[in-house]
């Protein structure tokens, strides 16, 4: 029988070191907020052919003081973002002026067409930030209460710690991959948290059952047996989820691309923490409480 618990000792130390490095990295790198949170204007512009995105970006940045950003939205569509300029009240008029000057003067032969315009004020953006943080906080609190009443103190603390472990690693990849924090990003993080805790609870439930059945075995042996007994279920669940997420990422388009990649990372990290991190932490807490 494979001794997964023995491997967990080294993986746990590795995870703790990684969390320390991630906290340092997150502290020293800015989180990139989408316009839902920072406020501003998003414009989707289509052309009759693909254009040089660097040239379009240069023209918009040169007349907007470097505030505009451009990215590919579809094959012939481009997403232009103008963040809120707090010093200038007439910002919406500026956006219109910038677009008219660039699109209809420099690109009139490419038949530019404004397909979508979204504007979010800075106050609304701040409310969305607060609501997003509250959603994460209340979700985590609800999970902690559920696990505490379903199991015991050691299980609950381990599960909620693993939850924040997964959240921090997902946040690291969001910053590292330069993914914007948007409403879909928050939704992906909440989904990842739910998935991770579900995996952890399945293993913990088997540990609790085996503690009542295998009375002569040591706690570490019971944990190892429980992980192995649920391993096939864990692997099949991961494969099933990835069968859905991978096509979404590669073929779903830019609208759900960030959501998909966060989910893929979250599923991998959640599975890792459910097998190696949370059970070993639960063992350490249980051992500390009985000593």
N, C-alpha and C positions, 0 to 999 in steps of 0.2 A: 504493500500500500504506500502511495506517495505521501510523504510527510509535508503537506502544505503548510502546516502550522510552523514547522521549523524554518521554512523559507520566509514566513511572515515576519519573523524576528528581524531579518536583514531588510526586508522591504519596508517595514515600519520605520526603522531608523532612516532609511533612504527618504521616505515620505516626509518625515519631520525636517530633515535637512532641506528638502525641496520647498517645503512650506516657508521656511525661514528665508530662502533665496527669493521666493515668489513675493513675499511681503515686502522685501527690499526693492524688488523690481517694480511692483505696483506703486510703492511710495514715490519712486523716483521717475515714473513715467505717467504722463497725462492720459486720462481716459477720454476717448474720442466720442463725444455725444452727437447723436443725430439731431436733425432740426426739430424733432418732436420734443426734445428736452432743452436744446439751446435756443430755439426760436429762429425763424428766418423764412426764406422762400425757396421752394423747390419747383423747378420748371422742367418738364419733359419736352424736348424739341426733336422733331423728326425731319429728315432730309430725304431727297430722292436718291441719294447714294451715300456710301460711307465717306466720311470726311476725315481730315487729319485732326485727331483729337488734341494733339499738342498745340497745333496752331490755334484752334478754337479756345483752348484753355489760356494761351498766352494773350490773345486779344481781349478776353473777358477780364483776366487778372489785371491787365495794363490799364483798363478804363475804370475798374472798380476798386483800385487800390490794393489788389492782391487778395480780396475777400472771397471772390468767386472760386468755385471748384467745379470740375467737369469730369464725368465718368461715363463709360459706355452703359447704356440701359438696355438696348437691343441692337440688332445688326445695323440699323440705320437711325436709331434713336439714341439721344444723349440726355443724361440727367445733369442739370445745372443747379448748383446750390449757392444761395446767397445768405450767409448768416446775418443775424440781426446786428446792425450797427447802432449801438445805444446812444451815440452822440448825434445822430441825425434822425430827426423825426420823419423827414420826407423820404424814408428809405424805400417804400413801395414805388414812389415816383422814380427813384433812382434805378430800381430794377427794371422798370419799363423802359427807361432811357437807355440802359445798358443793352437790353435785348434788341431794341429797335436799331440801335447804332451798329451792333455787330451782325445780327441776323439779316436785317433787311438792307443793309448797306454793303457788308462784306460777303454775304452768302446768298444774295438774292437769286443767283443763277442755280443754286442748289435747292430751291423751293422749300425754304424752312417753314415748318408748321408747328405751332405751339399746341401740344396735345393735352397737357395737364399742368395746372398751377396749384400748388398748395402753400398756404401761408399759416404759420403758427407764431403767435406773439410770445415774447419772453416770459410773461407771467403765466401763460398756459403751460409753457415748457417747464417752468419751475414746479408747477402743480403736478405735472406728469412725473417728474423726478421723485417728488415726495411720495406720490401714490405708488410708484414702482418699488421704492425702498420699503414702504409699508407692506406691500404685497409679499415681498421676500421675508420680511420680519414676521408677519402674522402667519405665513405659511410654515416657516420654521418652528414657530411657537406651537402651532397646532400639531405638527408632527411630533414634537417633544412631549406634549401632553398625552398624545395617543400612545406612543411607545412606552411612556412611563407607566400608564395604567395597564397596558397590555402585558408588559414584562416586569422589569424592576429597574432600580437606579442604575446599575452597571450597564444594562442594555440601552437604556434611554440616553445616557451621557455619551456612550460609544456611537450610537446612531446619529445624534445631533452633531457630534464632533466630525464624524465622517461626512455629514452633509456639508459643513463649512469647508472641510478639506476639498470636497469635489467642487464647491463653489469657487474657492480661491484658484484652483487649477484651471477651471473654465475661464475665470476672469483673466488669468495670466495669458491664456491663448487669445482671448478677445483683444487684449492690448497688444500682444506680440504680432498678431495678424492684422492689426490696424482695423478691426471691425468696429463699426459705430454702435453705440448703445442706443437702441431704438425700442419701440414697443414690442416688436417681434423678438428682439434679443432678450428682453425681460421674460417674454413668454417661453422662450427656449430654456432660459435658466431655471424657471419654475418647473418646467417639464422635466429637466435633468434632475432637479432635486427630488421630485416625486418618484422618478424611475430609480434613482440610487437608493432611496430609503426603502422602496418596495423590495429591491434585491436584498438589501441588508436584513429586512424583517423576515424574509423567507428563510435565510440562513439562521437567524436568531431563533426563529420558531422551532427549527429542527434541533438546535442546540438545547433548547428548553425541554423538548420531548426526550432527547437522549439522556439528559441529566436525570430524568425520572426512571429511565430504563437501564442505563449503564452505570449503576451505582458504584461498582468496584473500579471503574476507570478514572484516571486523572482528568482534570478539567481540560488540559491541553489535548489529551487524546480524544475526548468527547468533541471538542471543537473541530479537530482535524477530521474525524469521522463525519460530522455534520456537513462540513464544507464539501467533502467528496460525495456524500449522498445527494447533495443539491447541485453538484457541478454540472451535470448534464442539462438540468433545467435552466441553469444560468447561461450556459453556452447557447442553447437553442433559442432562448429569449433574445440574446444579443444578435444572433444571426437573423432572426425574424425582423427585428427592428432595423438592422442595417440593410436588409433587402428593400425596405421602404425608403430609408434615408439616403442611400447612395444614388438611386435614380433621381430623387428630389434635388440633390446637390448638383448633379451633372446636367440634368435636363429641365430642372424647375425654373430656371431663369434667375435674373438678379434680384427679384423681389423676395424670394425665399432662400436665396443662396446662403446668407449669413445665418438664418435660422437653422438650415440643414447642417452646416459645418459645426455650429455650436452643439447641436444635438448629437452629431457623430462623436465629437470629442467628449461630450458629457456621458454618453453611453459607455465609451471605453473607460473613462476615469471612474464612473460609477461602478462598473463591473470589477475593476481593479481594487477599489476601496472596499467593496462588499466582501471580496474573497480574502484580501490580505490585511487591510488596515483596520476595519471595524471589529472583526472577531478578535484580533490580537489586542486591541485597545480594551475591549470588554474583558479579556482575560487579565490584563494588567490591573484594571480597576477592581475586578472581583478579588484578585489576589491581595491588593492593597487593603480592601475592606475586611478581609478575613484575617489579616496579619495582626 
